[in-house]
Amino acid sequence: MLNVGILTISDKGWHGQRYDESGKAIRNSLSLLDNSVVKYEVIPDEADVIASKLAEWADEGSIDIILTTGGTGLGPRDVTPEATLSIVDKVAPGFTEVMRAETFEATPYAILSRAVAGVRGKCLIINLPGSPKGVRECLKVVLPVIPHAIEIIKGEVTEH
């Protein structure tokens, strides 16, 4: 079973001005995996807040994967990739490369995503778009690989 953290980055969501549909889309998409959502929070688009929360959750040691939603575009408040890169030990570009390539089939706007993925300690972190549709499309692409990635990160699989 995978222990999951869902971190929604949204100024409007944090202020209670918008319901978190993207976080809900993550939960629904995860139903295809044996998982337990052990952490969930909505925070503002502030790089230091995002980095601090990611590091805190990853360092606790109880979460296998943190999925973020929001803050990956080109807007002035979109700082999730920078915050993520500031705290990961290793970058895992394959996740976001394939997400952009595959979702480009559905919308050319996929190339505007700056999402990143990486590993901190034994925790995988993947940035997802802020839209529920984008979340579903991206998770459809990477979900089959996530359990194996977690096994490798934890040192449970050493041969391929």
N, C-alpha and C positions, 0 to 999 in steps of 0.2 A: 504494500500500500504506500502511495506517495503522500507525504504531508505537504500541503500547498499553502502558500501565502498569496493573497490577492491584494495588490496595492493600486488603488485608483488615484490618479493624479489629475485633479480638476479644481480650479479655483471656485467655479460655480457649485460643484458638488460639495466641496468643503464648507461653503457658506450656506448650504441647504437650499440653493436656488435651482438645483437640477437633481433628479433621481439618477442613481448610478446604473444605467442600463448596460454599460460595458462590463462592469463587474459581474452583473447577473449573467451576461453572455459567456463570460469565462466559466462561471459555475456550471452553466448548462452544457457547455462544450466538454467540460471535464467529466461529464457523466459516462463518457466512453472509457475512462480509465478508473482503476481501483484507487480512489483517493479520499483524502479528508482535508477539507479546508480548515486549517488550524489558526490562521490569522487573516484578518480582513480589515482594511482601513481606507478611508478617503482622506487625502491630504492635498494641500495647495501646491501650485506650480512654483515651488521654491527649491532651487538646487540643493541647498544645505539641508533642508527638511527631507527631501527625497533620499539623498545620500545617507543621511543619518538613519532613516528608517530601514533602508535596504541593508546597511551594515549591521544594525541591531538585530533584525530578523535572521540574517544569514549567520551571524556569530552565535546566536542562541543554540544552534545545532539541532533544532527539532524540525526545521523546514528543509525539505528536499529541493523545492523549486518555488521561486517567487515570480509571479506573472504580474507585470505592471500594465496598466492601460492608461493612455493619455500622455500628452506632452512630447510626442515624437515628431511633430511636424516642423514647419519652417517659421511659425509665429514667434513673436518676441518673447512670449512666456513659455515656450516649448523648450524645456531644459532637462527632460528625463534622460536622454542619451548621455549628456555630459555628466549628470549626477551618477548614473550607472557606471560609466567608464572610470569615474574617480574612485570607486570602491572595489572594483573587481580585480582578482589576481590574474585571470586569464580571459581573453576575449574569445568568444565562440561565434565567429562571423557566419558560419554555414547556416545557422538558424534564420538569421535575418536576410541573408542573401536569397535563400530559397523562398522565404515569405514574400519578399518583394517581387521576385521573378514570377512566382505562381499567381499572385494576386494581380499582377499587371495584366493578366489575361482578362480579368473582370473589370478593371479600371486603370487607365493610364496614370491616375493620380497616385498609384502605389509607389511610384518612383520618388515621390515627395517625402516618403517616410525616412526618418533618420534613426529608426529603432536599432538597438544593439542587444547583444546577448553576451553573457559571460559567466564566469564561475568565481565565487568567493568562498574559500574554504571548501566545504562539501555541498554547497548550495548553487544550483543553476538559477540564473536570473535572465528572464526574457522580457524585453519591452514589446508591447503590442499597441496597435493604434487605439485611438480614443473612441472610435465608433463601434457599436455592437456588430455591425456587418463586417467591418475590418477585423475585429476580434475573431469572429466565427471563421472567416476565410483563412486567416493566418494560422489559427489553431488546427484547422483541418489539415493543413500542410505539415505541421511539426509534431502533432500529438503522437503519431506512431513511433517516433524516434525518442521521445522524452524518457520513457522508462529505461531504455538501454543507456542513454546518456547519464542518467542518475546512477545506474549501476557502475559505469566507468568512473564517474566522479568519486563515488564511495570506495572504489578499489575492489568491487565485487567481481568485475570482469576485467581480465588482464589480457585475454587473447581474442582475436577477431577472426 
